[in-house]
Amino acid sequence: MRGGDQRNLLAQAALVQNPLVLRPANPNACSILEVSMASRFPILFSFLALFAGLASAGQLERSVCGLQEPFMFWLWSGMAGSPNADRLAGLRNVEDIAFETKDNRLLRGYKLKATGAEGQLASPQGYLLVMQGNAILADQIIGAFTPFASAGFDVYVYDFRGYGRSDGKRRLKAIVSDYVEILAALDAADYEHHLVYAMSFGGVAFLDGFESHARLDRIIVDSAPSRLSDYGCPTEFDPVNHLPADCRRFLFIVGQNDRVVRPAMSRELVESAKQCGAQVLRDAVFGHPFMDYDRSVHRRRLQLIEDYLLR
């Protein structure tokens, strides 16, 4: 089977239900009953607080799309490969960053710091958050967004939860939550301009949390499917159900040569977005983001992204 066909098969695989598994209580917990009255209640309350924290984390990392959800994420993360810091060679303005989530998972990624025309560090005009596809790591693509740093923007890319250098279990609900938190933190960081480029699964994670996102100036959603419910997920995770009433800040890109998210899979989403004011660009030779078959097509795609977000 060819690599492109394999990716397409994996991208279109259906998902089924995976129940939450409850762990048995600590077998040593009965020792609490043996302590003195003076110390019993502080220890009991500490135990209950710890249990509540573990239960909350477990709920966030619960599969919502079924038994195959962890398996499919395992396959996709395997396709992403291993992190390799050597890919950052030549990026003088790159910084290793980490973000702690509300369930105490550490997401790792990279930040390209804003520079001036001569490459010197400069005060940023804003930020660009890049949300990649589900078979990509941050170190594989961060260098492609150097023009944004040169234009005065800090660029952020994180490995998804459970991918690359990031902690946690790879789960849809948790990844959506992670980006709600990341965008809230960026909004609180006093940047003037707020930009997002979300591709493929990154577009799903972005739109599924859209109601919770703060002010954004320009957004590109590139090659995202309309629905996940076709593959066993709840309809609440269908991106088409999360479009705002006003989509004028959006550009949607559709690659007519995309073998992963075929145009029919994104048609409902982009047509609905167009109805609420989004721009839609359909290109006859574009494939899937960072999988274009011709390097010149890939460069043209990146230029189009820059032109829209930096205009």
Secondary structure by P-SEA (a helix, b strand, c coil): ccaaaaaaaaaabbbbbbcbbbbccccccccccccccccaaaaaaaaaaaaaaaaaaaaaaccccccaaaaaaaaaaaaacccccccccccccccccccccccbbbbbbccccccccccccccccbbbbbbbccccccccccccaaaaaaabbbbbbbcccccccccccccaaaaaaaaaaaaaaaaaccccbbbbbbcaaaaaaaaaaccccccccbbbbccccccccccccccccccccccccccccbbbbbcccccccccccaaaaaaaaaaabbbbbbbcccccccccccaaaaaaaaaaaaaaaac
